[in-house]
Amino acid sequence: MRKYFICLAVLASCFNLLTFNACSQTAQLAAGVQKVTSGTIDKFTPYSFCSEQPMSAALNELPAGKLPFSIDDIKIKINDRGVVVEVPLDDTEQLYGFGMQIGSFNQRGLKKRPIVNDNPLNDLGYTHGPTTFYVSSKGYGVLINTSRYATFYCGNTSKLNKSKNDGKESNGGNSVEELYKSDNKASGSVTVDIPGAKGIEVFVFDGPDLKTAVQRYNLFSGGGAFPAIWGLGVKYRVKADFNQYQVDKMAAYFRDNHIPCDVLGLEPRWQTASYSCSYVWNKSFFPTPNEFIDSMKNKGFHINLWEHAFVSPKSPLYEPLKNKAGNYLVWNGLVPDFADTSASNLFANYHRQTFVQPGISGFKMDECDNSNIAFGSGAWSFPELSQFPSGIDGEQMHQLFGLLYQKTIYSIYKKLNQRTYLDVRASNAFASSYPAALYSDTYLHDEYIRMILNSGFAGMIWSPEVRESNSIKDFIRRSQTAVLSAQTLYNSWYLQNPPWLQINREKNNKGELMDNAKEVEGDIRKLLNFRMSLVPYLYNAFADYHFKGIPPFRALVMDYPQDKNTFNLSDEYMVGNDILAAPLTEKMDERQVYLPEGIWYDYNTNQKYDGGKSYTIKPSLTQLPIFIKAGTILPLAKPVEFVAPNTKFEITCYVYGNGNKASLFEDDGLTFNYENDAYNTVNLVWSKGKGEVKRTGKFKSSRYIIKNWKVIN
């Protein structure tokens, strides 16, 4: 009888906790990473598909952090609607994240719905790369592990407190704007609404600061992406209907005019069917594809193929995947059930044999997001009510489709010990290790810049591609941003000629080049040569991303979290540890740039600036708007037109100020052999008026030759 009453007491206790923590459990997963679990967890979550193991040694090396609240203060409620999570939030906290956000930066006070969408717009959260991960200026991160459509109320809701009435009342504001504005101090929590869920996992990442919390997330996800070194050069996508001869002619243009280019991307017409996809070479356009690939390789070009994952009835994959796909078609094509390992293996094995082994270096994985859910006319993709053989539904599949597509394609290269750099139009949480750059059909330049910063909070890579432009000034400014991003990409899928020869689409396709085409071409060559000079520095930044979890491109608030001037600064960012970029858009002849604490040097003029202040800068169209931190050794290489397997970079070390040191990561740049310690660290030190180079490691060759040292006082 006593046992009976004890059981009833336990049941009653759990019932009462439905309004609080629903019998939640807490577990330590890694150094500085905890998980709170409550209820029955969904089978299909972002973390359930994370096959990379946490980088435990690197996590253990991070400084210990302490949450500004107790882990037990995270409240979880499970009811008939779904799950509600409440995470403590104080009045001074600033919030960042929720994936590749386009319309907002500091998320404090907003309602966010991080849902995958083909047209990111406004500040609600619809985007190509949504995540349920956010970080706080108080030095921690929180991830709600769900693939359901969730809503986050970021400190902007007030709950009824039945025990007291604080007496705050209002008779209305003096304006409509005042009446409806958000109160970002209304709540002491971030409240998360997850309809349909029967349980939840909440991952918590310690600091002690914002940057370290992001590092923990990336390292827990398997480390940051580490693309092939050639991927840090220049990528150019040719017109969609170009044939083999026209692509070869474009390749010759780049080499004859000494314009850097490493990758040529082929658009839809390389296939016999593209909406949906056949994944079969169109022999009327590419009669000898394998010979074409070899020819391009001999000229220093990697070939990237556009596709999407909707499988045409004309495809050899159609019948094998017919029973491993969703119950709705897209463009009359199958939607593979990538949540089913056998389906993803079929897709991957076909691509490996047909494309990767013959020499295709990467893929552009398009349209793996969703129709524009902001409009009733957006209906091209599969509906949320879809069902798949694995048991996943359409809503969860939409959230995970781009993530699983990346994983499927990336696995091909990983198994072949061959590194790549992919393009993808959708992603989600725990994607840090995938070398896939997100892109968008949206084209507002200021949003492109903001997405570079937001990518750093998301474990994602963002590619602010360049297409047509309103003016030459617009085109050059966009090119500057592309040069100062994770991937320098020109997308000419609807342009006959390179856009720098004619910015007007109609005239471009008629072959009518601008009168000053060669002058603009020269300006672009200068910018792209700088990009090639920056490759060793960027490669080292990506090594830090992989081994340490430090995003190579990140907001200033990540490095300077105590500086209130950085809290809402969404148009400046760090490139690696030592370069601050402040891009300009078309309407700007000058701009204000804020420099954090310390001494900074204008890269173009070598003028010194005291940090903690704002300055007006007026860079020309061929001057990149960047500043170098004092104490930096900036290793810039002699430009090359492409990065070959045997390329050796001739480096000039630019020494800014005193106390200088830097390092370069050195390996073959092509394989995963670095995972077995086949790499060197090249340490650069300037001391007592002399430069020193010390190379340590197990890589038997060298990529970097230190030729000169230049001191900038």
ABEGO torsion letter per residue (X at the ends): XAAAAAAAAAAAAAAAAAABAGGBBBBBABBGBBBBBBEBBBABBAAAABABBBBAAAAAABBBBBBABBAAABBBBBBAAEBBBBBBBBAABBBBEGEBBAABABABGBBBBBBBBABBBEAAGBBABBBABBBBAAGBBBBBBBABBBBBBBGABBBBBAABBAGBBBAEBABAAAAABBBAAABABBBBBBBGBABBBBBBBBOABAAAAAAAAAAAAGEBBBBBAAAABBBBBBBAABBAAAAAAAAAAAAAAGBBBABBBBBAAABABAOBBAGBBBAAABABAAAAAAAAAAAGBBBBBBBBABBBAABAAAAAAAAABBABBBGGBBBBBAABAAAAAAAAAAAAAAAAAAGBABBBBBGABBBBAABAABAABBBAABBBAAGBBAAAAAAAAAAAAAAAAAAAAAAAGBBBBBBBABBBBGAAABBBBBBBABABAAAAAAAAAAAAAAGBBBBBBBBBBABAAAAAAAAAAAAABABBBBBAAABABBAAABABAAAAAAGBBBAAAAAAAAAAAAAAAAAAAAAAAAAAAAAAAAAAGBBABBBAAAABAABAAAAABAABBBBEAABBBBBBBAABABBBBBBBBEBBBBAAAGBBBBBGBBBBBBBBAABBBBBBBBGBBBBBBBBBABBBAABBBBBBBBBBEBGBBBBBBBBAGABAAAAAGBBBBBBBBBBGGBBBBBBBEABABBABBBABBBBBX
